[in-house]
Amino acid sequence: MRAAHTVEQVRAAEAALLATLPEGTLMRRAAAGLAGTCVRLLDRVYGARVVLLVGSGDNGGDALYAGGMLARRGARVDALLLAPDRAHPAGLAWARAAGVRARDAVDPEGPGLADLLGRADLVLDGIVGIGGRGALRPTPAALLARVSGATVVAVDVPSGVDADTGEVAGAAVRADVTVTFGTHKPGLLIDPGAAHAGVVHLVDIGLGPHLPEPDSTVLQHDDVARLLPAPSGESDKYSRGVLGVAAGSPRYPGAAVLVVGAAVRGGVGAVRCTGPAAVLGPVLAAHPEALASRALPAEAGRVQAWVVGPGLDTDPDAEARFASVLDAEVPVLVDADGLTLLARSAPGTWPAPALLTPHTGEAVRLFAAAGVEVTRERIEAGRLEHARRLAALYRCVVLLKGSTTVIAAPDGRTRVNPTGTPRLATAGSGDVLSGLAGALLAAGLDALDAASAAAWLHGLAARTLSGPVTAPDLVRALPGVWADVAGT
């Protein structure tokens, strides 16, 4: 599992480690890892043109030490000092002694700067460190605009990206590679920051023993494999779990087909679909193994979890079906129209564990129903913060869909899904995710694990497909993805 820690957590761990090391050791460790990554990115080091954009403080120091290491291997290294009077003194002296040519760059129109940046093979962003806030100032932004064709490497976090949240308030570095130290930072994993970070390379500098529980985590292949349910020799369809589905309507019967289709491929023993004949007919035609009932959900038979909302509509019949599900004492996943119905009542407590799966617009309505006014733009800019706030308001797990899917529990635990892709932006994709996550709930996973594993598999399924992706394509891809991850 990949862990990410906040700036405050990193600073505390660094302080504890620094107390055990000779002065300068930690910075040299970081710089050595940074320089090693740069060596691998360059076709050749000897004669390569490297430009350092150096701000004040330790981030600039890392860049200067790394630049000196590259200069000692024959690279031509120029350091552009954005704050000449506040450049890291030891790093600057060491870099100059190693052959780095340093010059002031307080004027972006200074002689030769355009040519220097335009001909660079690699540009190292040491402008602002993990404590930086807000957009780049005009001078570094103007210098970056002159970079043409060079590989851009960010030191610890791209300058202009908030390390804790991934927020980008204006001009910011767009790195090809970000070399981060000690642990991942949340802002490197969550858009829009993740889009600015490029490929993230973690350098171990010895912080591990001093780091607390992470602020957020990212599941890896082996983590998902351990979560997936596997039948035993004594299993039957009921012991493997039965998922109830209250989805679809005469207007939107296809939603139920997609939810059930994903669910029957999601590890449960059976799927029980409830609804009017206009919904059950298409479901049974596509999935004859499904159990069908026209009764209200609470009267349809035993289930271990419910999915409610996709294509449900919001008329009185839909309200009755929704209310019946919420009376159940089993885990409930609420999506789509179910979220619209939920926003009308905004309950503060649940009879059983719940998982909400809103996109940004639905999140806005849920916040409003709880008395919190927030815009779509604000949620998109701060996905981590708003997923956590929504989970706390509704006292349940929230899977916030979007450019980066964030899963938050009411106790503050947060996971970021790494497999998402813009190819999932297609009609019915969310219905497939709901069916898969609901199946994992019914199979016994808690809401945080079910949401995390489902999002991971959902994204991976889209990545395995060629050409335009449709929701039925995703359903058909799930068994192969499941088998690959589970090793079966």
N, C-alpha and C positions, 0 to 999 in steps of 0.2 A: 504494500500500500504506500503510495506516495503521500508524504506529509508536507503541509505548508504552515508556516508560522508568521505571526504578525511582526511588525517592526519592533514593538515593545518586547515581545518574547525573544527576538533575535538579539536586541541590545542587551538584555539581561544575561543571555547565554554567553555573548561575547565578553561581557565584563567578568563573568565567572571564569572563563577560559583565560582571558588576558592576565588574570591574577596569578596564573600558574606558569606563565611563559616569559622569556626575556623580551624586552621591548623590541617591537618591530617584527617579531616572529610571525604573528598572525597575518599581518599585511603581506609579508613575503610569501606565505603559504598561498594566500588568495591570488597574488600576482603570478605565482608560478603556475597555478592551475589555469589562470586566464591566458598567460602566454602560451601554454601548451595547447590550448584550444585554438588559438590564433595560428600556431604553427601548422596544425592539421588543416586549417581552412585555406592556407596559402599554397599555391602550386609549388612555390619554392620560397624559402626565407631569404636567402642571400640575394640582395639587390631588390627585394620587394619594397614597395613604397607604402609606408604605414603612417597614418596621421592620428594623433591623439587629441581629442577635444577634452581639455582638462579644466574642470571646475575647482572650486575650493573644497577642502576637507579630504576625508579618507577615500572617497570614491575616486577623486582625481589622483590620490596617492597610489591606489591600486593600478590605475592606468599608467602612471609614470614608471612604476617598478616593472610592470609587464613590458612597457615599451623599451626600457633599458635592456631587458632580457632578450628581446627581439633584435635590438641594435647589436648586441654582442654576438649574435649569430649572423650578422651581415646585412640585416635589413636597414634601409634608410628610414629613419624614424624622425618625424617632426611633431613637436608638442605645441599645440596652440593653447595658450594660457588665457582663459576667459576671465580670471580674477588674479592677475599677476601678483598682487600683494598678499594673496591668501592661498596660493598654491601650496600643497603639502611640502614643507621645506626639505625633509629628509628624502622624500621620493624625488623631488626635483633635482637635488644635488646628486643623487645616485644615478638618475637618468642622464644627466649631463656628463657625468664621469664615464658612463657607458657609451657615449657618442650620440645621444639624442640631442637634436637641435631644437631648442625652446625659444619661442617668441611670443610677444603679446598679441592677443587677438581681440582686443576690446572694440576694434573697429572692423566690422565684417567686410568693409571695402578696402582693407589694407592691401598694399602691393603684394602681388604674388599669391594671395590666398586662394583666389578662384582657380588658378592653375594647379596649385598644390592639392586642393581637394578634388578637382576634376580628374587628376591623373592618379589618385591614390588607388592602391589595390585593396587596402583594408583601412577602415576608419573605426577607431575605438571610442565609444561614447562613455567618457568619464565625467560628464557634466554635473549630474545631480545624483545623489545616492538614494538609499531606500527611505530616508527621512524627508525627501523632497515632496512638495505639494504644489499643485497648480501647473499651469502651462509653462512651456519653455519661454524664456525671455527673448526679446527680438534678436539679440546678437547671435546666440547659438542657433536659433531657428534659421536665421539668414545664412549662417555657415553651412548648416545641414542641407539647405536648398542647393548648395553648390556641389554637393557630392554626386558623382555620376559614374555608375558602374562598379563602385567599390563594394565589398562585403562590409556591412555595418554590424559591429559587435557591441552589444550593450554590457556595461559592467554592473552586475547584480540585478538591475532593473532598468528598462529603457527610461531615459530622462523624460519627464512629463507624464509618466504613468504612476498612479498612486499604488504603492507596493501592497497596501492592505486591502484595497477594494477593486483594483483594476480600472478605476475611473480615469478618464482622460479629459481634462478641462479645456484643452485647446491644442496648441502646437506641441507635438511630442515626437520622440525618436521612433522610427519604424526600423527595428533591428531585423537582420537576417538570423542572427544567433544572439541569445542572451546567456551569459555565463553568470550564474548566481551562486552564492557562497553559503555553505553550511546547511541550508534547507531551502525548499521552495518558498516563495512568497505568494500569498493568495492572489495578488494582482497579476501574476504571471499566468494564472490558470483560467481567469475569468475575463470574457470580453467586456469592454473593448481593449483592456490591457493585453490579453492573450494575443490578440491580432497584431499588436505592436511588438510583441516579444520574439516572434519567429520561433526557431527551434531553441528550446531551453536546455542548457547543459549545467548539471549540478556538480560543483566542486566541493569535496569533503575537506573541511578545514578543522575538524575536530570538535564541532559544537555539540554533536549528538548527546553525550552524557549530561549536558547542561540544559537541554531543551525540554520544556514541559510538554504536556499533551498538545497536539497540534490544533491550530485554529480551524483548519479544514483538511480534508483528505481526498485522495483520488484513488479509486479502485483500479487495480491492475488485473491482468489475465488470471493469475492464480487466485486472487481474492474472489473473483466472480465464480471461478470453477468450484471453490469450496462452498459457495452459497447455493449453487444449483441443487435442487432436490433430486435424489436418485431412488427409484423403487427398490425394495428388498424382495427376497423370495416369498415373504409373507404378505406382500402388499396386495390390496384390492382397490377398486376405484374409489371407495369411500375413505379408506385409510390414507390414500394419496391426496385427498381433499376434493371438495366439490365447490366450484365457483358459481355464485348466482350472478346473473347479468340482467339488469333492468336498463335496457338501452333500445334505441330505435323507436320509431313511431310511423304512422301511415305516411307522414311527409318524408321521413328519413329512415326507411327500413334498412338501407345499406350499412348504417352505422353498427347495428346489431350484428350483421353478418361479419363485419371486420373484427369487432370485439370478440365474438365467439371464435372466429378463426384463429386469432392470436392466442386466445385462452386455451384452446384444445392442443396447441403446440407449446404450451407454457408449463408443463410439468404436473398438472392436476389429473385426477382420475376421471372427472366428469365436469361438464358445464351445464348448469340449469338456467335456461333463458325464459324470462317471463315477459308477457306483453300481449297486445291484440293479435288477431289472426294475420293482419297485414304485415306484422313483423315476424311472427313465427314461421309463416310459410316460406319466405326467402331463406331464413336461417336453416330450417330443416332441409331445404333443397340443396343448400351448400354444405351442410354439416349434419348428416342424418344421425350421427352419434350423439348430438346434443339432446338434452332433456328439455321438453317444452311444457309451459304452463301458462294459461290465460288468467290465473289467479293473481291477486296482489302479491308482491314479493314475500310478505310475512306469512302468507298462506301457501306458498309454492312448494315447500319441502325443505329438508335440511341442507344447509350450505355452511361452509367454513369462512366465506368472505363474499362480499358483494362489490360489483362494479355498477355504478349508477350514473346516468347522465348523457353519454354520447348519443346524439340524435333523439333524445327523449322528448324534445319540444318543451313548452312551458305552459300548456293549457291545463285545465282542471284535472284531466286524467293523468297527465304527467306529474302534477303536484301530488296526487294521491299515491302514485307509484313511488315517488321520491320519499314522501313521508313514511311510507311503509318500510322502505329500506332502512331509514334512519332509526326505526324502532328495533331493528335487529341488534342482537348482542354479539355480533361478530365484526371483524374489521371491514371497513367500507372505503372504497376508492370513489371519489367524486370528481367528475370531469364534465366539461362542456356545458350542456344545458343544466346539468345538476349543479354546477357552480352558480349559474344564473338564479336558480331556485334557492340555493343556499344564501345568496346575497340578499334575498328578500327577508330572510329570517335571522341570519347571522348568529347562530347559537354560539355561546361561549364554552359549552362543554359538550362532550359526546358520550353516548352510552358505551362505545367501544372504540378501539384504535381507529383513526381515520387518516387517509392519505388524500390530499387535494393536489390536482395536477393542472394548475392554470397556466395559460399563456399570459403575456403582459396585459392585454386588455381585460381579461378576466380578473387578473390580480388587482387592477385599478378598481373594479367593481367590488371586490371583496374588501379592499381597504376602505372604500367609501361606506360600505355597509357596517363596518366596525367603527365608523366615525373618523377615519383618517383620510385626508385628502392628499393624493399624490398623483403625479402625471405619469404617462407612459414613458416619457423621456427620462424622468428621474429614475424610474425602475430600471430601464435599460442601462443607464449610466452606473447604477449601483446595485447590481443583481444580487450580490451576496448579502448586503445589508437588508434588502427588501424581502428576500426569501426568509431570512431569519425573523424579521418583524412579523411577517404574515403567519409563520409557524407559531410564534408566541401569542399573537392575537387570537388565533383559532385553536390553540392548544393541540395541534396535530402536526404530522409531517407534511411538508409542502414540497412538491416537485415543480419548480418554476421553469417552464419551457422557454426556449429562446436560443439566441446565438451560442450561449453557453448554458446548458441545463444545470441548475443548482438544486440540490436536495437538502432541506434543512429540517431538523427536528426541534421540537419546542424547548428542549434542554440546551440548545445552542450547537449541538453537533451538526456539522455541515460537510457535504460531499459535493464535489464537482465532477461532472461526467466528461471524460476525455474523448469519447468516440463520436460526439455529435458532428453533423455535417449539414451544410445548406441543402443537400439533396433530400433531407427529411421535410422540407417545406412543401408538402404536397397534401392535397385533400385526403382525409382519412388516416393520415399518419398518426395523429394523436389517438384515434380509436384503437389502432394496433397496439400502441404503447399501453393504453389502459387495460386491454385484454391480457397482455403479457404480465403487467405488474399485478393485476388482480389474481391471475393464476398463481403467482409466487406467494401472494398473501394467503390464498386458500391452502397452499402447500405447506404453510407454517412459518414462512419468513416474517419477521417484523416489518413494519411499514418502511423504515429507513433502508433496510437491506433489500426489500422487494423493489422499492423505487429505484435504488442505485443499480441493482443487477439488471432490471428491465431496461433502464435508460442505456446502460452499457451495451446490452445485446441488440437493442433497437437501432442504435447508431451503427454498430458493427454490421448488422444486416444490410443497412443502406450502403455501407462502404463496399460490400462484396458484390453489389449489383452493377451491371454495366448499362449505359444508356439512361434515359429518363426513368425515374423511380416512381412507381405507383404504390398505393397502400396494399393492394393484393400481392404485388411483388414482395413487399416486406413480409407479409404473412407466409408466403411460400419459402422465403429465405430463412426463416427462423429455425427450422429443424437442422439445417446444415450448420448454421452458426452455433446453435446449442451443442451439437455433436463435437464441433471443433474445440469449443471452450471446455466442455466437460471431459473430453478425451474418450468419447464413446463411439 
